[in-house]
Amino acid sequence: MSLEVTEDISAAALTRYDMLIDTRSPGEFAEDHLPGAVNLPVLSDEERAEVGTIYVQDDRFKARRVGGAYVARNVAHHLQTALADKPGGFRPLVYCWRGGMRSGAMATILSQVGWRTTVLTGGYRTYRREVVRRLYDQTLDHRFVLLDGHTGSAKTEVLGRLGEAGFQILDLEGLAAHRGSLFGALPGRPQPSQKLFESRLLGVLDALDPARVVVAEAESSKIGQRMIPPALWTRLAEAPRIELVAEAADRARYLATAYADVVADRKALDDIFARLPIRISAERLASWQAMAEQGALAELAQAIMVLHYDPAYDRSRKRHDRALLGAVSLVPDHPASLVEAVDRVAQMVGELDASALGRDP
């Protein structure tokens, strides 16, 4: 039997294991987990609730007996399925909520099989304390440059293309599963919990080279319902920006395509109109609803931009007053113009990267 314990959850340490096994229930796992972890629960959500109820309301011994039977059956199932093809040199890290009975039970069985098994001391709580320490109490070393611009200036698309070209990017909207506006919810894809968002965020930050520039979109401190943690927000608030500039009509055409899925859902659209942080008259609302009904999406997008998004952007820009590195004009829905804009932004970022690394641009 080979059973070890560890408190080391650094990114480098976690790479030593062949699998990170989260033995908590699916519900606990969905709320948050170590990046890259696989959920092999020893108790389902229902079983965990049942055992907990017996423990509190009936008899502790009975709870352990019932729970033990569930654990044995579930671990056996994992051995016959998810772990069936693992070789003799397989080395897993196992954890539960606080490094107690659930992870201990699975780790004991896996070690008896002959695998070199390690238990995370303190379980998920050890990991969560580290996330909070780094994202709330410390300062990040990363150096950011922001893509800024009015709604509809293709910031997300430019960011993605920079990533494809080999530049370091931080896709906050992708991590938060939200496009960063009232219309930003992704159909069929709910936002992660705040804890899971922070775990994903830290995993991406750990994979970035702090010596190189990281490009991100200029966001508010919240993306949908997810808050950007202080350590990152501090760095973003002081970062210089590259502004993407596009005419309102061009941005409206681009938005009509980018947000067509939202507009197609009339109930969702009416809910968004109701949440607008500005007063709109019954006549204006009826006009907007008619535009949506008739498929006049570019006209609808431009009307909302003029009344809400553009003024909100202008207020935010005055409030943050970030240094401007340069402006890049483009027609967002014109492929050649978009390619040219990406090339110009890439040149600016490349020069900053070269400067940061002490090279000639």
C-alpha atoms as one frame of an Amber mdcrd trajectory, in Angstrom:
protein
   0.000   0.000   0.000   1.290   3.465  -0.956  -0.726   6.312   0.567   0.669
   9.844   0.907  -0.623  13.266   1.973   0.180  16.767   0.713  -0.790  20.392
   1.198   0.992  21.580  -1.963  -1.555  22.749  -4.539   0.752  24.890  -6.662
   0.309  24.526 -10.402   3.714  22.850 -10.665   2.885  20.347  -7.920  -0.461
  19.370  -9.437   1.184  18.461 -12.747   2.922  15.567 -10.980  -0.344  13.660
 -10.697  -1.972  11.639 -13.460  -5.479  12.549 -12.278  -7.024  14.933  -9.751
  -9.974  13.058  -8.284 -12.738  15.051  -6.622 -14.749  12.609  -4.486 -17.416
  15.133  -3.486 -20.979  14.970  -4.757 -21.805  16.282  -8.262 -23.504  19.334
  -6.770 -20.421  20.297  -4.781 -18.224  19.695  -7.814 -20.429  21.877 -10.037
 -20.074  24.817  -7.649 -16.280  24.711  -7.794 -13.328  22.335  -8.046  -9.607
  22.231  -8.678  -8.801  23.032 -12.330  -8.641  19.841 -14.341 -10.205  17.701
 -11.611 -12.443  14.747 -12.489 -15.548  14.126 -10.411 -15.684  10.537  -9.135
 -18.153  10.952  -6.263 -18.253   8.426  -3.474 -21.727   9.718  -2.556 -24.305
  11.146  -4.936 -26.154  14.338  -3.978 -29.130  12.276  -2.839 -26.992   9.778
  -0.911 -25.085  12.555   0.803 -28.342  14.216   1.876 -29.720  10.903   3.155
 -26.605  10.047   5.170 -26.455  13.556   6.594 -30.074  13.395   7.686 -29.555
  10.036   9.392 -26.424  11.367  11.105 -28.224  14.413  12.526 -31.710  13.083
  13.199 -31.273   9.365  13.833 -28.053   7.541  14.673 -24.404   8.290  13.855
 -23.437   4.617  13.670 -26.277   3.910  11.280 -25.225   6.881   9.137 -21.676
   5.529   8.881 -22.949   2.053   8.000 -25.319   3.319   5.318 -22.711   5.737
   4.015 -20.040   3.053   3.985 -22.215   0.812   1.822 -22.797   3.633  -0.653
 -19.097   4.517  -0.722 -18.027   0.913  -1.333 -20.513   0.507  -4.168 -19.626
   3.818  -5.810 -15.860   3.315  -5.595 -16.305  -0.151  -7.093 -18.205   1.413
  -9.974 -15.390   3.917 -10.599 -12.816   1.109 -10.567 -14.818  -0.713 -13.222
 -15.379   2.370 -15.402 -13.367   5.615 -15.164 -10.324   3.908 -13.604 -10.522
   0.584 -15.410  -7.704   1.317 -17.871  -5.219   2.904 -15.463  -1.796   1.182
 -15.364   0.167   0.086 -12.322   2.138   3.347 -12.261  -1.023   5.468 -12.086
  -0.606   8.292  -9.561  -3.791  10.138  -8.491  -4.402  13.002  -6.082  -7.667
  12.525  -4.178  -9.613  15.160  -2.273 -13.027  15.820  -0.729 -14.468  18.783
   1.184 -11.915  18.859   3.997  -9.680  15.852   3.461 -11.669  13.535   5.677
 -13.753  10.411   5.317 -14.751  10.537   1.660 -11.306  11.106   0.195  -9.755
   8.832   2.826 -12.070   5.966   1.903 -11.361   6.179  -1.810  -7.637   6.774
  -1.329  -7.353   3.696   0.899  -8.974   1.485  -1.726  -6.898   2.949  -4.583
  -3.702   2.465  -2.613  -4.695  -1.142  -1.874  -5.011  -1.670  -5.617  -1.355
  -0.714  -5.803  -1.511   2.841  -7.070   0.635   5.524  -5.469  -2.210   7.632
  -4.077  -1.996  11.049  -2.430  -4.670  12.757  -0.318  -4.948  16.549  -0.268
  -4.766  17.581   3.384  -7.675  19.868   4.192  -9.359  18.933   0.929 -11.095
  21.496  -1.243 -10.947  24.032   1.597  -7.131  24.079   1.356  -7.417  24.917
  -2.321 -10.117  27.549  -1.815  -8.056  29.371   0.840  -5.207  29.598  -1.673
  -7.513  31.020  -4.350  -8.778  33.687  -1.953  -5.258  34.534  -0.798  -3.985
  35.049  -4.344  -6.991  36.805  -5.871  -8.092  38.886  -2.874  -5.065  39.450
  -0.670  -2.075  39.547  -3.020  -0.927  41.541  -6.049  -0.628  39.999  -9.497
   2.640  40.326 -11.407   0.988  40.302 -14.835   1.151  43.324 -17.130  -2.082
  44.000 -19.030  -3.125  45.945 -22.111  -6.840  46.478 -22.678  -8.873  46.383
 -25.855 -11.353  49.206 -25.449 -14.135  50.628 -27.591 -17.860  51.167 -27.854
 -20.240  48.229 -27.856 -20.139  46.496 -31.240 -16.526  47.354 -32.098 -15.603
  43.619 -32.268 -13.364  43.612 -29.192 -14.068  39.948 -28.418 -13.350  38.863
 -31.973 -10.115  40.852 -32.148  -9.052  39.370 -28.798  -9.686  35.834 -30.035
  -7.685  36.403 -33.189  -4.778  37.782 -31.176  -4.829  34.576 -29.132  -4.793
  32.486 -32.308  -1.768  34.501 -33.466   0.202  33.538 -30.359  -0.320  36.567
 -28.145  -1.187  36.109 -24.488  -4.857  36.884 -23.863  -7.254  36.753 -20.939
 -10.790  36.055 -22.158 -12.811  37.179 -19.152 -16.140  36.908 -20.952 -15.352
  33.344 -21.963 -14.423  32.419 -18.391 -17.578  34.091 -17.041 -19.803  32.643
 -19.810 -21.245  36.089 -20.477 -20.756  38.728 -23.149 -20.535  41.511 -20.610
 -23.749  43.466 -21.160 -27.482  43.262 -20.588 -27.648  41.245 -23.807 -24.643
  39.199 -22.816 -26.175  36.009 -21.387 -25.318  32.953 -23.482 -28.430  30.882
 -24.310 -28.287  27.456 -22.704 -25.030  28.253 -20.898 -25.490  29.562 -17.359
 -22.713  31.497 -15.710 -20.387  29.549 -13.410 -20.551  30.218  -9.693 -18.309
  33.000  -8.413 -15.980  30.393  -6.914 -15.739  28.410 -10.149 -15.152  31.617
 -12.124 -12.252  32.444  -9.810 -10.825  28.936 -10.134 -10.940  29.130 -13.918
  -9.421  32.587 -13.784  -6.528  31.521 -11.563  -5.875  28.491 -13.754  -5.518
  30.735 -16.819  -3.367  33.282 -14.988  -1.008  30.544 -13.828  -0.542  29.449
 -17.442   0.460  32.963 -18.569   4.017  34.297 -18.569   4.118  37.390 -16.299
   7.120  38.670 -18.264   4.966  39.095 -21.387   2.054  41.430 -22.015  -1.449
  40.015 -21.549  -4.296  41.438 -23.648  -7.795  41.598 -22.178 -11.017  43.413
 -22.943 -11.838  46.541 -20.994 -14.657  45.393 -18.707 -16.591  46.753 -15.790
 -15.873  45.188 -12.402 -18.723  42.714 -12.990 -19.364  40.470 -15.980 -22.999
  39.526 -15.741 -23.310  38.399 -12.122 -19.638  37.478 -11.684 -17.279  39.902
  -9.972 -13.685  40.364 -11.084 -11.632  39.728  -7.907  -9.634  42.644  -6.459
  -6.110  41.465  -7.319  -7.012  41.329 -11.008  -9.291  44.364 -11.044  -6.513
  46.518  -9.573  -4.205  45.564 -12.447  -6.895  46.047 -15.095  -7.927  49.446
 -13.725  -4.393  50.781 -14.156  -3.678  49.135 -17.530  -3.260  51.213 -20.722
  -5.726  50.682 -23.543  -5.937  50.354 -27.297  -9.238  51.735 -28.557 -11.152
  50.145 -31.418 -13.112  52.823 -33.264 -16.087  52.124 -35.516 -19.053  54.111
 -36.818 -22.359  53.588 -35.022 -24.102  52.183 -38.107 -21.269  49.684 -38.663
 -21.359  48.619 -35.035 -25.114  48.181 -35.200 -24.838  45.842 -38.194 -22.202
  43.820 -36.365 -24.318  43.584 -33.213 -27.359  42.480 -35.218 -25.398  39.382
 -36.211 -23.518  38.816 -32.940 -26.664  39.004 -30.800 -29.155  37.437 -33.200
 -29.616  34.482 -30.830 -30.746  36.780 -28.017 -33.118  38.821 -30.158 -34.703
  35.633 -31.478 -35.931  34.831 -27.961 -38.751  37.322 -27.498 -39.280  36.601
 -23.803 -35.568  37.033 -23.082 -35.595  40.250 -25.106 -38.556  41.660 -23.157
 -36.794  40.738 -19.892 -33.715  42.643 -21.048 -35.782  45.703 -21.952 -37.263
  45.589 -18.444 -33.769  45.533 -16.880 -32.410  48.532 -18.769 -31.077  51.015
 -16.169 -32.799  53.893 -17.961 -36.432  54.922 -18.274 -37.979  54.199 -21.618
 -41.421  55.350 -22.619 -44.174  52.952 -23.600 -43.987  54.347 -27.134 -40.256
  53.707 -27.409 -40.599  50.196 -25.993 -43.362  49.427 -28.492 -41.132  50.748
 -31.273 -38.242  48.522 -30.200 -40.502  45.485 -29.938 -41.815  46.197 -33.434
 -38.250  46.386 -34.772 -37.497  42.984 -33.240 -40.723  41.534 -34.640 -39.925
  42.825 -38.126 -36.313  41.626 -38.019 -34.930  45.175 -38.148 -32.104  44.162
 -35.839 -29.509  46.719 -36.957 -31.978  49.552 -36.380 -32.853  48.123 -32.961
 -29.186  47.760 -32.020 -28.407  51.333 -33.033 -31.381  52.709 -31.091 -30.281
  50.945 -27.904 -26.640  51.928 -28.440 -27.495  55.624 -28.787 -29.755  55.657
 -25.754 -27.855  53.356 -23.365 -24.594  51.675 -24.377 -22.662  54.594 -25.860
 -23.436  57.015 -22.991 -22.567  54.272 -20.461 -19.243  53.633 -22.217 -18.405
  57.343 -22.318 -19.123  57.683 -18.589 -16.973  54.654 -17.798 -14.068  55.936
 -19.868 -14.096  59.271 -18.037 -14.289  57.507 -14.686 -11.321  55.169 -15.274
  -9.159  57.526 -17.380  -6.788  54.787 -18.573  -3.798  55.796 -20.696  -4.451
  55.529 -24.451  -1.752  53.745 -26.443  -3.464  54.278 -29.778  -6.694  54.021
 -31.731  -7.500  51.553 -34.488 -10.386  52.240 -36.869 -12.322  49.362 -38.399
 -15.575  48.222 -39.933 -16.440  45.302 -37.615 -18.535  43.309 -40.092 -16.066
  43.758 -42.977 -13.604  40.802 -43.045 -10.700  42.672 -44.658 -11.077  45.612
 -42.281 -11.158  43.263 -39.301  -7.967  41.514 -40.425  -6.221  44.858 -40.880
  -7.321  45.984 -37.423  -6.035  42.793 -35.823  -2.677  43.299 -37.559  -2.407
  46.871 -36.275  -3.293  45.880 -32.713  -0.857  42.968 -32.930   1.914  45.362
 -33.952   1.252  47.582 -30.922   1.136  44.641 -28.533   4.247  43.137 -30.128
   6.186  46.334 -29.530   5.111  46.353 -25.890   6.061  42.689 -25.564   9.483
  43.347 -27.028   9.988  46.285 -24.669   8.952  44.183 -21.664  11.407  41.457
 -22.639  14.229  43.914 -23.388  14.276  43.231 -27.119  14.239  45.438 -30.173
  10.703  45.605 -31.595
